[in-house]
Protein backbone atom coordinates (compact mmCIF):
# COMPACT_ATOMS: atom_id res chain seq x y z
CA UNK A 1 0.00 0.00 0.00
CA UNK A 2 1.37 3.40 -1.01
CA UNK A 3 2.21 5.66 1.91
CA UNK A 4 1.32 9.28 1.27
CA UNK A 5 3.50 12.17 2.44
CA UNK A 6 1.88 15.26 3.91
CA UNK A 7 2.94 18.57 2.35
CA UNK A 8 1.69 21.74 4.07
CA UNK A 9 1.60 24.86 1.92
CA UNK A 10 1.31 28.09 3.91
CA UNK A 11 0.03 30.82 1.59
CA UNK A 12 -0.31 34.57 1.91
CA UNK A 13 -3.99 34.91 1.10
CA UNK A 14 -7.18 33.31 -0.13
CA UNK A 15 -6.42 33.76 -3.84
CA UNK A 16 -3.28 31.64 -3.37
CA UNK A 17 -5.27 29.15 -1.29
CA UNK A 18 -7.75 28.64 -4.13
CA UNK A 19 -4.90 28.37 -6.62
CA UNK A 20 -3.14 25.64 -4.64
CA UNK A 21 -6.41 23.76 -4.17
CA UNK A 22 -7.25 23.97 -7.87
CA UNK A 23 -3.88 23.06 -9.38
CA UNK A 24 -1.30 21.76 -6.93
CA UNK A 25 -3.52 19.46 -4.88
CA UNK A 26 -4.68 17.26 -7.79
CA UNK A 27 -1.34 17.40 -9.61
CA UNK A 28 0.77 16.34 -6.64
CA UNK A 29 -1.77 13.73 -5.57
CA UNK A 30 -0.58 11.78 -8.62
CA UNK A 31 2.72 11.43 -6.75
CA UNK A 32 1.09 10.33 -3.49
CA UNK A 33 1.55 13.76 -1.92
CA UNK A 34 -1.22 14.92 0.41
CA UNK A 35 -1.07 18.68 -0.14
CA UNK A 36 -2.67 20.70 2.65
CA UNK A 37 -2.85 24.43 1.88
CA UNK A 38 -3.54 26.94 4.65
CA UNK A 39 -3.61 30.72 4.91
CA UNK A 40 -1.00 32.15 7.27
CA UNK A 41 -2.34 33.03 10.71
CA UNK A 42 -1.99 36.74 11.53
CA UNK A 43 -3.70 36.73 14.92
CA UNK A 44 -4.28 33.36 16.50
CA UNK A 45 -6.30 34.79 19.39
CA UNK A 46 -8.73 36.50 17.03
CA UNK A 47 -8.61 33.73 14.43
CA UNK A 48 -7.44 36.18 11.76
CA UNK A 49 -5.68 34.91 8.64
CA UNK A 50 -4.16 36.45 5.54
CA UNK A 51 -1.33 38.84 4.78
CA UNK A 52 2.30 38.75 5.81
CA UNK A 53 2.85 41.43 8.44
CA UNK A 54 6.27 40.45 9.76
CA UNK A 55 8.82 37.65 9.67
CA UNK A 56 8.19 36.89 13.34
CA UNK A 57 4.48 36.37 12.69
CA UNK A 58 5.08 33.93 9.82
CA UNK A 59 7.91 32.15 11.62
CA UNK A 60 5.75 31.67 14.73
CA UNK A 61 2.85 30.32 12.68
CA UNK A 62 5.06 27.91 10.74
CA UNK A 63 6.92 26.75 13.85
CA UNK A 64 3.63 25.96 15.57
CA UNK A 65 2.45 23.94 12.58
CA UNK A 66 5.73 22.03 12.42
CA UNK A 67 5.48 21.15 16.10
CA UNK A 68 1.94 19.92 15.62
CA UNK A 69 3.06 17.57 12.84
CA UNK A 70 6.52 16.47 13.90
CA UNK A 71 6.64 13.44 11.58
CA UNK A 72 10.00 13.15 9.85
CA UNK A 73 8.37 12.49 6.47
CA UNK A 74 6.13 15.61 6.51
CA UNK A 75 7.19 18.67 4.53
CA UNK A 76 6.35 22.35 4.84
CA UNK A 77 6.50 24.99 2.13
CA UNK A 78 5.16 28.47 1.42
CA UNK A 79 3.72 30.64 -1.31
CA UNK A 80 4.50 34.21 -0.26
CA UNK A 81 5.00 37.24 -2.52
CA UNK A 82 8.40 38.88 -2.81
CA UNK A 83 6.55 42.14 -3.46
CA UNK A 84 6.05 44.05 -0.16
CA UNK A 85 7.88 41.35 1.78
CA UNK A 86 8.53 42.90 5.22
CA UNK A 87 12.07 44.09 5.92
CA UNK A 88 12.11 41.82 8.98
CA UNK A 89 12.65 38.79 6.72
CA UNK A 90 16.27 37.60 6.73
CA UNK A 91 18.47 37.79 3.67
CA UNK A 92 19.86 40.34 1.19
CA UNK A 93 17.62 42.85 -0.58
CA UNK A 94 20.08 44.29 -3.11
CA UNK A 95 22.54 42.98 -5.67
CA UNK A 96 22.17 40.46 -8.44
CA UNK A 97 19.08 39.69 -10.44
CA UNK A 98 15.64 39.35 -8.84
CA UNK A 99 16.03 35.58 -9.19
CA UNK A 100 19.39 35.74 -7.38
CA UNK A 101 17.84 37.77 -4.57
CA UNK A 102 14.80 35.56 -4.15
CA UNK A 103 16.97 32.44 -3.97
CA UNK A 104 19.18 34.12 -1.35
CA UNK A 105 16.12 35.15 0.67
CA UNK A 106 14.75 31.61 0.53
CA UNK A 107 18.09 30.20 1.67
CA UNK A 108 18.23 32.67 4.56
CA UNK A 109 14.67 31.80 5.56
CA UNK A 110 15.46 28.08 5.52
CA UNK A 111 18.49 28.79 7.70
CA UNK A 112 16.37 30.67 10.23
CA UNK A 113 13.81 27.86 10.45
CA UNK A 114 16.61 25.29 10.85
CA UNK A 115 14.44 22.30 9.94
CA UNK A 116 15.26 20.16 6.90
CA UNK A 117 11.54 19.61 6.34
CA UNK A 118 11.04 23.28 5.41
CA UNK A 119 11.19 24.27 1.71
CA UNK A 120 10.45 28.00 1.42
CA UNK A 121 9.11 29.51 -1.79
CA UNK A 122 8.82 33.22 -2.57
CA UNK A 123 6.79 34.19 -5.62
CA UNK A 124 8.55 36.48 -8.09
CA UNK A 125 7.30 39.14 -7.66
CA UNK A 126 3.75 38.32 -6.64
CA UNK A 127 0.90 35.96 -7.49
CA UNK A 128 -0.31 38.09 -10.41
CA UNK A 129 2.91 37.37 -12.31
CA UNK A 130 1.37 33.99 -13.11
CA UNK A 131 -1.50 35.70 -14.92
CA UNK A 132 0.92 37.35 -17.35
CA UNK A 133 1.54 33.89 -18.81
CA UNK A 134 -1.75 34.37 -20.67
CA UNK A 135 -3.57 37.68 -20.20
CA UNK A 136 -6.14 36.65 -22.81
CA UNK A 137 -7.67 34.28 -20.27
CA UNK A 138 -7.97 37.10 -17.75
CA UNK A 139 -9.77 39.14 -20.38
CA UNK A 140 -12.38 36.38 -20.71
CA UNK A 141 -13.23 36.70 -17.01
CA UNK A 142 -13.44 40.50 -16.64
CA UNK A 143 -16.09 42.23 -18.71
CA UNK A 144 -14.89 45.35 -20.51
CA UNK A 145 -11.21 44.63 -19.96
CA UNK A 146 -10.20 44.22 -23.60
CA UNK A 147 -8.82 47.73 -24.21
CA UNK A 148 -7.03 47.92 -20.87
CA UNK A 149 -5.39 44.53 -21.23
CA UNK A 150 -4.38 45.32 -24.80
CA UNK A 151 -2.52 48.38 -23.50
CA UNK A 152 -1.01 46.31 -20.69
CA UNK A 153 0.30 43.74 -23.14
CA UNK A 154 2.05 46.49 -25.08
CA UNK A 155 3.52 47.86 -21.85
CA UNK A 156 5.07 44.54 -20.79
CA UNK A 157 6.04 43.35 -24.25
CA UNK A 158 9.40 41.62 -24.05
CA UNK A 159 9.23 41.09 -20.28
CA UNK A 160 9.00 37.60 -18.81
CA UNK A 161 6.26 37.33 -16.14
CA UNK A 162 8.79 36.88 -13.31
CA UNK A 163 10.76 39.91 -14.53
CA UNK A 164 7.88 42.33 -13.97
CA UNK A 165 9.21 44.34 -11.06
CA UNK A 166 8.08 45.01 -7.50
CA UNK A 167 7.59 48.77 -7.68
CA UNK A 168 4.60 50.23 -5.83
CA UNK A 169 2.97 51.21 -9.13
CA UNK A 170 4.61 48.69 -11.48
CA UNK A 171 4.28 45.37 -9.67
CA UNK A 172 2.17 42.82 -11.58
CA UNK A 173 -1.06 43.46 -9.66
CA UNK A 174 -0.58 47.24 -9.79
CA UNK A 175 -0.16 47.15 -13.55
CA UNK A 176 -3.33 45.09 -13.96
CA UNK A 177 -5.33 47.38 -11.65
CA UNK A 178 -4.06 50.48 -13.46
CA UNK A 179 -5.37 49.21 -16.78
CA UNK A 180 -8.35 47.23 -15.43
CA UNK A 181 -9.45 48.87 -12.15
CA UNK A 182 -12.21 46.32 -11.56
CA UNK A 183 -9.56 43.63 -11.01
CA UNK A 184 -8.91 45.02 -7.53
CA UNK A 185 -12.42 44.01 -6.43
CA UNK A 186 -12.52 40.84 -8.53
CA UNK A 187 -9.07 39.46 -7.62
CA UNK A 188 -10.22 36.60 -5.43
CA UNK A 189 -12.99 35.65 -7.85
CA UNK A 190 -10.93 35.67 -11.05
CA UNK A 191 -7.25 35.45 -10.04
CA UNK A 192 -6.99 31.82 -9.02
CA UNK A 193 -9.50 30.67 -11.64
CA UNK A 194 -7.52 32.37 -14.42
CA UNK A 195 -4.21 30.89 -13.24
CA UNK A 196 -5.84 27.46 -13.04
CA UNK A 197 -7.16 27.79 -16.59
CA UNK A 198 -3.72 28.82 -17.84
CA UNK A 199 -2.52 25.49 -16.46
CA UNK A 200 0.68 24.19 -14.95
CA UNK A 201 2.45 23.54 -18.24
CA UNK A 202 2.20 27.14 -19.43
CA UNK A 203 2.84 28.57 -15.95
CA UNK A 204 6.02 26.53 -15.60
CA UNK A 205 7.23 27.50 -19.06
CA UNK A 206 6.69 31.20 -18.39
CA UNK A 207 7.87 31.30 -14.76
CA UNK A 208 11.18 29.43 -14.22
CA UNK A 209 11.32 30.02 -10.46
CA UNK A 210 7.79 28.69 -10.07
CA UNK A 211 8.89 25.70 -12.16
CA UNK A 212 11.83 25.12 -9.79
CA UNK A 213 9.45 25.02 -6.84
CA UNK A 214 7.10 22.60 -8.55
CA UNK A 215 10.04 20.35 -9.43
CA UNK A 216 11.16 20.27 -5.78
CA UNK A 217 7.65 19.38 -4.64
CA UNK A 218 7.26 16.66 -7.25
CA UNK A 219 10.57 15.15 -6.12
CA UNK A 220 9.07 14.58 -2.67
CA UNK A 221 6.67 11.95 -4.00
CA UNK A 222 6.49 8.90 -6.17
CA UNK A 223 6.74 9.15 -9.98
CA UNK A 224 3.51 10.29 -11.56
CA UNK A 225 1.42 7.53 -13.09
CA UNK A 226 0.93 9.75 -16.12
CA UNK A 227 4.65 10.51 -16.50
C-alpha positions in Angstrom: 0.0 0.0 0.0 1.4 3.4 -1.0 2.2 5.7 1.9 1.3 9.3 1.3 3.5 12.2 2.4 1.9 15.3 3.9 2.9 18.6 2.4 1.7 21.7 4.1 1.6 24.9 1.9 1.3 28.1 3.9 0.0 30.8 1.6 -0.3 34.6 1.9 -4.0 34.9 1.1 -7.2 33.3 -0.1 -6.4 33.8 -3.8 -3.3 31.6 -3.4 -5.3 29.2 -1.3 -7.8 28.6 -4.1 -4.9 28.4 -6.6 -3.1 25.6 -4.6 -6.4 23.8 -4.2 -7.3 24.0 -7.9 -3.9 23.1 -9.4 -1.3 21.8 -6.9 -3.5 19.5 -4.9 -4.7 17.3 -7.8 -1.3 17.4 -9.6 0.8 16.3 -6.6 -1.8 13.7 -5.6 -0.6 11.8 -8.6 2.7 11.4 -6.7 1.1 10.3 -3.5 1.5 13.8 -1.9 -1.2 14.9 0.4 -1.1 18.7 -0.1 -2.7 20.7 2.6 -2.8 24.4 1.9 -3.5 26.9 4.7 -3.6 30.7 4.9 -1.0 32.2 7.3 -2.3 33.0 10.7 -2.0 36.7 11.5 -3.7 36.7 14.9 -4.3 33.4 16.5 -6.3 34.8 19.4 -8.7 36.5 17.0 -8.6 33.7 14.4 -7.4 36.2 11.8 -5.7 34.9 8.6 -4.2 36.4 5.5 -1.3 38.8 4.8 2.3 38.8 5.8 2.9 41.4 8.4 6.3 40.5 9.8 8.8 37.7 9.7 8.2 36.9 13.3 4.5 36.4 12.7 5.1 33.9 9.8 7.9 32.1 11.6 5.8 31.7 14.7 2.8 30.3 12.7 5.1 27.9 10.7 6.9 26.8 13.9 3.6 26.0 15.6 2.5 23.9 12.6 5.7 22.0 12.4 5.5 21.2 16.1 1.9 19.9 15.6 3.1 17.6 12.8 6.5 16.5 13.9 6.6 13.4 11.6 10.0 13.1 9.8 8.4 12.5 6.5 6.1 15.6 6.5 7.2 18.7 4.5 6.3 22.3 4.8 6.5 25.0 2.1 5.2 28.5 1.4 3.7 30.6 -1.3 4.5 34.2 -0.3 5.0 37.2 -2.5 8.4 38.9 -2.8 6.6 42.1 -3.5 6.0 44.0 -0.2 7.9 41.4 1.8 8.5 42.9 5.2 12.1 44.1 5.9 12.1 41.8 9.0 12.7 38.8 6.7 16.3 37.6 6.7 18.5 37.8 3.7 19.9 40.3 1.2 17.6 42.9 -0.6 20.1 44.3 -3.1 22.5 43.0 -5.7 22.2 40.5 -8.4 19.1 39.7 -10.4 15.6 39.3 -8.8 16.0 35.6 -9.2 19.4 35.7 -7.4 17.8 37.8 -4.6 14.8 35.6 -4.1 17.0 32.4 -4.0 19.2 34.1 -1.3 16.1 35.1 0.7 14.7 31.6 0.5 18.1 30.2 1.7 18.2 32.7 4.6 14.7 31.8 5.6 15.5 28.1 5.5 18.5 28.8 7.7 16.4 30.7 10.2 13.8 27.9 10.4 16.6 25.3 10.9 14.4 22.3 9.9 15.3 20.2 6.9 11.5 19.6 6.3 11.0 23.3 5.4 11.2 24.3 1.7 10.5 28.0 1.4 9.1 29.5 -1.8 8.8 33.2 -2.6 6.8 34.2 -5.6 8.6 36.5 -8.1 7.3 39.1 -7.7 3.8 38.3 -6.6 0.9 36.0 -7.5 -0.3 38.1 -10.4 2.9 37.4 -12.3 1.4 34.0 -13.1 -1.5 35.7 -14.9 0.9 37.3 -17.3 1.5 33.9 -18.8 -1.8 34.4 -20.7 -3.6 37.7 -20.2 -6.1 36.6 -22.8 -7.7 34.3 -20.3 -8.0 37.1 -17.8 -9.8 39.1 -20.4 -12.4 36.4 -20.7 -13.2 36.7 -17.0 -13.4 40.5 -16.6 -16.1 42.2 -18.7 -14.9 45.3 -20.5 -11.2 44.6 -20.0 -10.2 44.2 -23.6 -8.8 47.7 -24.2 -7.0 47.9 -20.9 -5.4 44.5 -21.2 -4.4 45.3 -24.8 -2.5 48.4 -23.5 -1.0 46.3 -20.7 0.3 43.7 -23.1 2.1 46.5 -25.1 3.5 47.9 -21.9 5.1 44.5 -20.8 6.0 43.3 -24.3 9.4 41.6 -24.0 9.2 41.1 -20.3 9.0 37.6 -18.8 6.3 37.3 -16.1 8.8 36.9 -13.3 10.8 39.9 -14.5 7.9 42.3 -14.0 9.2 44.3 -11.1 8.1 45.0 -7.5 7.6 48.8 -7.7 4.6 50.2 -5.8 3.0 51.2 -9.1 4.6 48.7 -11.5 4.3 45.4 -9.7 2.2 42.8 -11.6 -1.1 43.5 -9.7 -0.6 47.2 -9.8 -0.2 47.2 -13.6 -3.3 45.1 -14.0 -5.3 47.4 -11.6 -4.1 50.5 -13.5 -5.4 49.2 -16.8 -8.4 47.2 -15.4 -9.5 48.9 -12.1 -12.2 46.3 -11.6 -9.6 43.6 -11.0 -8.9 45.0 -7.5 -12.4 44.0 -6.4 -12.5 40.8 -8.5 -9.1 39.5 -7.6 -10.2 36.6 -5.4 -13.0 35.6 -7.9 -10.9 35.7 -11.0 -7.3 35.5 -10.0 -7.0 31.8 -9.0 -9.5 30.7 -11.6 -7.5 32.4 -14.4 -4.2 30.9 -13.2 -5.8 27.5 -13.0 -7.2 27.8 -16.6 -3.7 28.8 -17.8 -2.5 25.5 -16.5 0.7 24.2 -15.0 2.4 23.5 -18.2 2.2 27.1 -19.4 2.8 28.6 -15.9 6.0 26.5 -15.6 7.2 27.5 -19.1 6.7 31.2 -18.4 7.9 31.3 -14.8 11.2 29.4 -14.2 11.3 30.0 -10.5 7.8 28.7 -10.1 8.9 25.7 -12.2 11.8 25.1 -9.8 9.4 25.0 -6.8 7.1 22.6 -8.6 10.0 20.3 -9.4 11.2 20.3 -5.8 7.6 19.4 -4.6 7.3 16.7 -7.2 10.6 15.1 -6.1 9.1 14.6 -2.7 6.7 12.0 -4.0 6.5 8.9 -6.2 6.7 9.1 -10.0 3.5 10.3 -11.6 1.4 7.5 -13.1 0.9 9.7 -16.1 4.6 10.5 -16.5 
